[in-house]
Amino acid sequence: MIPSLPSAPLPPQHTTRYVALSPGDLVPGAIIAFATDATEQRARLPVCEEMRQAALDRCVVIQSQAREHILVADRAGTAVNISLLDEPALDRLMSADPMYLDISGLAHHVWAPLISAARRMKRRLRVIYAEPDSYRPHPSPASPTVFDLSTGFEGVAPLPGFARLSGPVDETKMLLVALLGFEGSRPEHLALEIDSIPTVVPIVGVPGFRIEFPTFTVACNRPFLDEYRAHGNIRLARASCPFEAFETLVQLKEEYPDYYMYLAPIGTKPHSLGAVWFALENPTTTELLYDHPIRKPGRTEGLGIIHIYEMPFDDGP
């Protein structure tokens, strides 16, 4: 059962929300980075195309995304391959100030190192995330998942730039924080990557993008929650808010001060953004576990609310 909240808090002041976003809503002179190879409608925002047409010199266009590199057309219109492990090249890519990064059409292994670069460069970064209008229902009524989101997984591997050479000192003090989504097999597989059985703390997106989504999340992850007896450890953070996810992780670190924390960012992208941010702030005691899903074409339809998150990176690491 999901714990109840006394009331749904308003979004933080550093988040703005739009039904439609236009170039006039952006900070004057800001640069915007976005993908053009995405198949989902919410990942092809009209504002990005308008910027390409009217102000190409203010656009960083990510034309294709591979596992180890991206093809980027810079503000001069020159297309270059950039390794996702090439920190100086990523720093140059994210050197504009202020800058927007639309993560709606970017895979985790692409946007996470870009977030890291902006933080290293101490840039005023605003992250754009667009909700879909709806998710594709699973065609099989016997499926343990409600939605049909992935065709498979490339396997557990570090996100570029987030590999950790050292692990927990004490294997009796390990915390697996699973930021849950609709695919219940994912946290189960990730938990198996940990040598000893960890203490499991799930984070569920409440309030959700829709009122029924938290119930779907718990239902799809019930076997995992049952196996690790984690129902009583469920924490809540607004599904659309990286700041609430980050603060929840800060609270967990205070509650488990001597624990090594594994983070599984397999829920909403805003939650994943909060987890990546937390991992950057706590590199010696935190490790990201990610399974690199292969997303199904047409997994979502339409365009919902657009969120802009003002990240506090200009103060530096």
Summary of the structure (lengths in Angstrom):
residues: 317
radius of gyration: 18.9
end to end distance: 38.0
largest distance: 57.1
contacts: 1044
relative contact order: 0.19
helix: 29%
strand: 25%
